[in-house]
Every structure is written in C-alpha cells, then in structure tokens.
Amino acid sequence: MRRLTMTMTATAALMTAGMTHAADVEVLHWWTAGGEAAALNVLKEDLAGQGIGWEDMPVAGGGGTQAMTVLRARVTSGNAPTAVQMLGFDITDWAKEGALANLNDIAAENGWDEVVPAALQKFSKYDGEWVAAPVNVHSTNWVWADKSLMDELGIDQPQTWDDFIAALDKAKEAGLTPLAHGGQAWQDGTLFDAVLLATGGPDFYQKTMIDLDPEALGSDTMKQVFDRMGVLRGYVDDNFSGRDWNLATAMVINDEAVFQMMGDWAKGEFLNAGQTPGEDFLCFRFPDTQEQVLFNSDQFAMFSQGDAVSDEQAALATAIMSPGFQIAFNKVKGSVPARTDLDVGELDACGQQGYEEFKAAASSGNLFGSFAHGHANPAGVKNAMYDVITAHFNGEYDSETAVEELVTAVEINM
C-alpha cells in the first residue's frame, strides 16, 4: 500500500450550496441505543471543537449486520461514506478490496504500535498497514444482574456453572424472568460464546472458534455446550423472539429480570438510567470464564476519498486514539480504552475491573476475539454458525444434530 502524507487542517471552504461541507465527515454507524448515542456525542463534540461537522448516518441493529448491507450498497454506487464503524473481519474484507485509506503516518506520529495490543492490531492492520483506528475494547463474557432482586432472593454472585443454574432456579421459583435475552442471531451467538468458553476452556475456544478444527467442533464437549444452551433456554421468557438487546437490558434495570448475559455495552444502558454499579446492578464475568476475556473492538475505517487521507479523516482518526477521548468516550460507552497506557481512575468500578482484566488477558494470552462479534472467524463462517446456534436455541435441532450441522456449516463455508 502507498504511504500517505497528510496535514491536520480542520477547516475548508464551503462547497456548492446544499451540498456537504468540505470540513464535514459522514459517518456510518449502528450506535442508536441511549447509552451508545450518548457515547457517540463525545466524538461529535471533540470534532466540533476542531471546526469539523458531523454528517450522521445511523443504521439500527446492534450487531452491525444491517450497517454492512447499507455500506455495500453505498460503495457499489460509488458513494462511500467518509468513515465507517466496523468490527473484526469486516475490516479485513474491505482492506482486501483496497477500499480503505492508509493510516500509517498517523499511527506512527501518535505511537499506536506501542499502546494497542497485538490481538487488536490483527484487525486494525492489513498487510502490516494501519487501516482502522480502534475506538474501544468491549468484552462480551459479562453477566449483568439486578442487585436488589439478588438481595431479595438471597443470591450470591455465581462463580461456577452450577452456581449460576442454582441462581436462575431461585429466580424462576420466585416468578421472575431469570435470564433476559433477545432472540436475534448475534445475541444467541453472544450467549454461545460464553457458554463454550466456560464449558471447554480457552484451548477449546481456540480450537473451535478460531482454528475451526473439525475434530473439536464435532466433539462430545461441543455437544455439552449445546446441552447447556438448551438449559439456559428454559430460563428465558416466551416473548424473547426478535427483542433488541437494550430492551433485554431494560428488563434488568426495571426489576423484571434478574440476569442478562451481554457485552459491556449493556453497562451504558444502566448508567444512562442513572444506576450505579455495586449499588443498583452488578457486573461479573460469566461463571467459569473469570480468567479469560472475549473481546470485540469497535473501530473506524476511513474509506479512500482520493489519493490521500483527507484532513478531516486524519483529524477523526487522531481524535479517536487520543488519550483524552479514549477515557471520555469509554466512560460513557461502557467499554474500555483500546490503549493500554492510560489511568482509568475516572471509569466506574465495572470499567476499572474490565480494563485491568483486558490488560491482564492480553499479557497472559487469554484475550480471544469473540466469534459472535466477528473477531474469531470470517463472516461467512460466523453467519453459518449463527444459523445452527439459533435453530438449536429455538428447538429445531437437538444437541447431537446441532453438532453435526455445525461441523457441516464450517466445512462448507471455510
């Protein structure tokens, strides 16, 4: 890829009346829920302080699938946005097509190589060249709990699978919804991610979700994973189908459900509702995954607009990775900074815990890209896995059949 030279000019002359300002950035994203929108405003305000306007292009859908469909149509029509929120292998796929701008000069000027862990750089770079700026690191193997209901039911924080099932049973006996869940493929996948890691451990996660080893995929351990998914299905209410993730979070916030298994973007919803970690809600790792972190990283890729990165794109990328923005943004979003060199004393208790666990996992080799969020295997494989996992969760397959279908799905889409 060519190396690029850019300046940090933040203003430009207006274009023809009625058209976008030259100093505007058009940003395609899927941050439309309350906590997400509040976090995005931090970036908008940062750029506004530099005289750069923001042309918003939100596409609802927590997993980003709809956004990628819209993006493909925009690029095909020759009208790519300035910048696009992306996850994992989606970044790699667009980089392979030569559609993304080279951010190497910006990265070198700001020392990104020294502060971003290798597990994230796997997706921020293509062929050794920086093509995306990581906004944050989300970890997905979290449980969110209504503290008042736990106290009322005498439930302690579960440490093991058996502890968790006992807690869910208490909630069910009390007439509450034990597990708030939304019946969407990516949410089913998020639950599957944590159950698989808890059941088989980190080596099994590596072999199945990342290496796609057929023997591991077809093993008795995988059948146990599906068996456990079936058990959890029994604690979900009957109205879960199609429910958005933030509505499931609201069930916990509103004392309608005791637990939700969801990534740490859920914390933004609790904070946006005025709740305090440790007092109103609890955050803890999915039982039996306390030493590992499953992650995804929201990143912004800049689409090529010509021969060089524009001044506005350079300003956006620099702002995203600045220490001040990383703290301010993640304080609101519920995630943790993508940089490992920051003082996160401003974050709440869950954020500080998550940041230390993220850094520890990166150092110990226990930081794994989340399958459900496009950081373990390519989109074609992920989507094929989604189909099997969701079919099983909805009762279309028994566990033995699900294992067979999973192996076949991976074989066909590799």
Phi, psi and omega in degrees: 000149180287149174270148190240150175245133182214158176248177184249025177303133185248005179228156177206163180292153178290145175273191182306143182307136179089350179262170180295142176296148179295334182264022177259153170241133175262121188240120176266128183204173178235025178273089184243345178288164187306306181294324180293316180297321178296320179293319181297328179299332177299317180289319178301315181292324177300314181290323178300326177295341177260006179080020182254124179280162184235116174263108188278134175227076181281139175231106187298148179135106191301331182274349179086002183298314180296322180298320180292328176294316178296319180300315181301319179294320179295315182293319179300326180276002179078024184228060182291143174295166178294315183215150184222132171292131181218163178232133165047240187292341174298322178297312180300318181298317179289326177296321178300328180280357180073022185271347188258146179285151180274123183253017186302317183296320178295316180298317181294318181298328185251006173068037183297324183301328184279341189241354180253123182299153183301326181297329176278320181299336177306329182255338178284340184241155171220126185053039177080001182252135177291128180232358180207152179249117181288127180277326190196179169229119171264144168246143193256343183270059178248151166244136178247133189226144175279108186295321182296321178290322177298316179296317181299322182270355181070035181264125172272160178300120182289136180256335183232170176303314181297321176301317183295316180296320178298321178293317178298322178297317179300318180296318181295318179296332180276000178083014179263163170282115183293316188230110176284130184208149175249129183280071173235149189304317183291330177288320174301319179295323178297318177294317180299318177311306185290320179297319179296315180296319180293325185280315187256344181085175186297322179295320179293322178297315179300314183293319186275307189276331184255309180281339181057042180289121186296326180295316179292320179299328183261015188278168174297328178297321178295323176298321177297324177300311179295322176302316180292324175299321177296323177297314181296328178303330180289350180253005181263142181289164186288346184260022187286337188301125177077359183292132175292152185300321184290335175287327173294319176299319180299331177297322177286317179301322185266018177062028178262339179220155184269318185231153164223135173259111187201159176297169188285002169294340177298329181300327178301326178291319177297314181295319179296335178272005177081018181266155184243130178296140181088339179250309182259328180217159178242150175232131177204158181293146175307132184311138181074013174234025188296335183264356183243157176230122169267130187231157156226159183228116172290128179228155175249119175263139179262124180277138182304128180247005183159217184279344184211161172297133180288161178301322182291321177295320178297318179295319179296312181297318180295318180297319182300320185265001180291142181305317182298316180292319181302321178289310184298317182294308186289338174299325181270322189287328183102350178269191177235160180300150176282343177274147181256011188247023189250153170272116185255030180300338179283343180285157177288178185300318179295321180294317179296318177299313182298322181293316180294321178292323176298311181295320180295318180294322178297323181284328186266357182082018181251023176259111185242135175295136182285125175302314187296339184241030168073023182242010179243321180212162185299162188302321181298318178291314180303312183294324177294321176295317176310312185301317181291314183297316180292320178299318178294315182297330180270007174087009181281333178236146164278175187296320181296316178294321180299320178298314180298317180294325179295315179300314180296316180300318180292316181302317183291327190255005178285000000 
